[in-house]
Amino acid sequence: LVPYPRVHFLLSSYAPIISFEKCIYYGQSVHEITNSCFQSYSMLAKCKPTHGKYMACSMMYRGDFVPKDVSASIGIIKTERTIQFVDWCPTGFKCGINYQRPLVIPGGDISLQSRSLAMISNSTATVSYTHLRAHETREDLVCRLLIEKH
C-alpha cells in the first residue's frame, strides 16, 4: 500500500458498525457495505475522506460474501467515481475474502453480524491532520502555525 517511503498516510475504516439495539432491523447488501466503508462515519480517524485522494485500498471482507458481488461492487465504485484516486495509480484495489463470520468481543458495544468489511487505505485525506496535537482542531492548527511562523 505504500508505493514510496514518504507517501504513507494510512487510513482505516470498518463497516458496518452497529449497536445491539439496531442489529435486528439491519441488513445491507455488498455494495452498501462497500460504499459505507468510504464514508466519514466509518473511518477510524478524524478526517474527511472527500478532501483527499486515494493511492491504494486493501478491502478485507469477512462473512458470507460472493466474489462476483464484491467485484461488481468495486466496479460500481470505480465507474461512479465516488472516490478519487491519484493520477499515477488509478486501479488501486486489493481484495480478500474470509468466509468465516466476524467475531465480537464479549461485553463489547458492536453486535454480531453475518458480514463485515475492514479497509486499510493510503489516502492524502490524513495529510492535513498529521500536524494536529491531540486537543487541537484544524482552525487551532492554522493559528498555531501562523504564530510560530512570526
C-alpha positions in Angstrom: 0.0 0.0 0.0 2.9 2.4 0.3 4.5 2.9 -3.1 7.1 5.5 -1.9 8.6 5.9 1.6 7.4 9.5 2.1 3.8 8.7 0.9 2.5 6.7 3.8 -0.7 8.2 5.2 -2.7 5.1 6.2 -6.4 5.4 6.9 -8.6 2.6 8.2 -12.3 2.0 8.3 -14.7 -0.7 9.3 -18.3 -1.3 8.3 -20.9 -2.0 9.5 -20.6 -0.5 13.0 -24.0 -1.4 14.5 -25.1 -1.5 18.2 -27.1 -4.3 19.7 -30.3 -2.2 19.6 -30.2 -1.8 15.8 -28.9 -5.2 14.7 -32.4 -6.7 14.5 -33.5 -4.3 11.8 -30.3 -4.1 9.9 -29.4 -5.8 6.7 -27.1 -4.5 3.9 -26.1 -5.5 0.5 -22.4 -6.0 -0.5 -22.5 -2.6 -2.4 -24.0 -0.8 0.6 -21.3 -2.2 3.0 -18.5 -1.4 0.5 -19.8 2.1 -0.1 -20.2 2.8 3.6 -16.6 2.0 4.2 -15.6 5.1 2.2 -17.9 7.4 4.3 -16.5 9.5 7.1 -18.7 7.9 9.8 -16.9 4.5 9.2 -13.4 6.0 9.3 -11.3 5.2 12.4 -9.6 8.5 12.2 -10.7 12.1 12.3 -10.7 13.2 8.7 -12.9 13.9 5.7 -12.1 11.3 3.0 -13.6 13.5 0.3 -10.8 16.1 0.9 -8.1 13.7 -0.3 -7.2 11.2 -3.0 -6.6 7.5 -2.6 -3.4 5.8 -3.7 -4.4 2.2 -2.7 -7.2 0.4 -0.9 -7.0 -3.0 0.7 -10.5 -4.4 1.2 -10.8 -7.3 3.7 -14.3 -8.9 3.5 -15.4 -11.3 6.2 -18.5 -13.4 6.2 -21.0 -14.6 3.5 -19.6 -12.6 0.6 -19.6 -13.9 -3.0 -16.5 -12.9 -5.1 -18.8 -11.9 -8.0 -20.7 -9.4 -5.8 -17.5 -8.0 -4.4 -16.1 -7.4 -7.9 -19.3 -5.8 -9.1 -19.4 -3.5 -6.0 -15.8 -2.3 -6.6 -16.6 -1.9 -10.3 -19.5 0.4 -9.4 -17.3 2.5 -7.1 -14.8 2.8 -9.9 -17.3 3.8 -12.6 -19.3 6.1 -10.4 -16.1 7.9 -9.3 -17.4 8.1 -5.7 -13.8 8.2 -4.6 -10.8 9.8 -6.3 -7.5 8.1 -7.0 -4.2 9.8 -7.8 -3.4 10.0 -11.5 -0.4 7.7 -11.3 -2.3 4.8 -9.5 -5.8 4.6 -10.9 -6.6 0.9 -10.2 -5.5 0.6 -6.6 -7.8 -2.1 -5.1 -6.7 -5.3 -3.4 -9.4 -7.6 -2.0 -9.5 -10.6 0.3 -12.5 -12.7 1.4 -12.6 -14.7 4.5 -15.8 -16.8 4.7 -15.9 -17.0 8.5 -18.3 -14.8 10.3 -16.9 -11.7 12.1 -16.1 -12.1 15.7 -17.2 -9.8 18.5 -15.7 -9.1 21.9 -17.9 -10.4 24.7 -19.3 -7.4 26.5 -18.4 -5.0 23.7 -20.7 -2.5 22.0 -20.7 -3.9 18.4 -23.3 -6.5 17.6 -22.7 -9.8 15.9 -23.2 -9.6 12.1 -23.0 -12.1 9.3 -20.6 -10.0 7.3 -18.2 -7.1 7.7 -15.6 -5.1 5.8 -12.3 -3.7 7.1 -10.4 -1.4 4.8 -6.9 0.0 5.0 -6.2 2.7 2.5 -3.4 5.0 1.6 -5.0 8.4 1.4 -4.0 12.0 1.3 -7.0 13.0 3.4 -5.0 12.5 6.6 -2.2 14.8 5.5 -3.9 17.9 6.8 -4.3 16.3 10.2 -0.8 15.0 10.7 0.4 18.1 12.4 -2.5 18.4 14.8 -1.9 17.9 18.5 -4.4 15.8 20.5 -6.6 18.7 21.7 -6.5 20.9 18.6 -9.0 21.5 15.9 -8.0 22.3 12.3 -8.5 26.0 13.0 -6.2 25.8 16.0 -3.5 24.3 13.9 -3.7 27.2 11.4 -3.5 29.8 14.1 -0.6 27.9 15.8 1.4 27.6 12.5 0.8 31.3 11.8 2.1 32.3 15.3 5.1 30.0 15.0 6.0 31.5 11.6 6.4 35.0 13.0 
